[in-house]
Amino acid sequence: MSLDKSESIQNIVTQSGRLAASGRSIKVKPLSKSRLTMRITMIALAALTIYGFFVFDYKNISPWQGTIDMLTNFKTMFLSPHLAHLTFWEGAYAIVVTLAMAVLTTLISAFLAFFLALFAAQNLSNHTVARSIQAVAAFIRSIPTVLWVLIFAISAGLGSVAAIVGMSFHSISYLTKAYAESFEEMDQGLIEALRATGAHWWHIVFQAVLPMSLTYLISWTFMRFEINFGVSVAMGAAAGAGGIGFDMFMASAFYHDLREVGAITYYILVVAFLLEMLSLRMKSAVRGKMI
């Protein structure tokens, strides 16, 4: 497939060069209604943004002075971090709690989303069933994760349970779409060949679909895990789930200690960097085994 694409691109470039050499004009694709609508929308949004800066109520605060104060706060946060109300190990434990919520949410979501995606992929499932699952997943995905967590926090009470269930709702719909698209990108000829040999649907899934899309599944799952980690930090305060997010909320809103906020931010940055390194190692290992 890659050779065919490269050859077609080369042919297009060659033909364009011949047209330019012969002096003939190259036909440009006309402006369609969708492109025109998109351009008008972008211009309108840019104009509204510029207009907004002139009509904002700055409360007699100079933007220049506000920028200086912001940079001063950043200097206090990141150049002189200090844990005043936490010890180093208490902060480490809070990070572990936040990671545990992200891991549990991702595991539950990935397990359920895998089976939902099998029925949401149009090359593996009935068209009506696939469209129905995609519609429900799109509806769930359109509601922000914070709202799902708050809904369950009201119904089930504040705590880690409400945070995990709320985050799982959005994660399942997100991974269902991602997994289904990965399954739909498979070579349909291989699936048809397996069906012609009398292979059962589950045999096709575990012998062909899963091995060929495993790298994509790992990539999407780890990407969602990183998102869930960031959401877990925010939900630590919003849903009373605890973890490093609750400590950051207390340091910023209750103690007003910028130095402690900076120290907690460094905790989060270190963990995020380690997660990214682990993701790259896992994807490299999987690709090496597949080759």
Secondary structure, 3 states (H helix, E strand, C coil): CHHHHHHHHHHHHHHHHHHHHHCCCCCCCCCCHHHHHHHHHHHHHHHHHHHHHHHCCCCCCCHHHHHHHHHHHHHHHHHCCCCCCCCHHHHHHHHHHHHHHHHHHHHHHHHHHHHHHHHHCCCCCCHHHHHHHHHHHHHHHHCCHHHHHHHHHHHHCCCHHHHHHHHHHHHHHHHHHHHHHHHHCCCHHHHHHHHHCCCCHHHHHHHHHHHHHHHHHHHHHHHHHHHHHHHHHHHHHHCCCCCHHHHHHHHHHHCCCHHHHHHHHHHHHHHHHHHHHHHHHHHHHHHHHHC
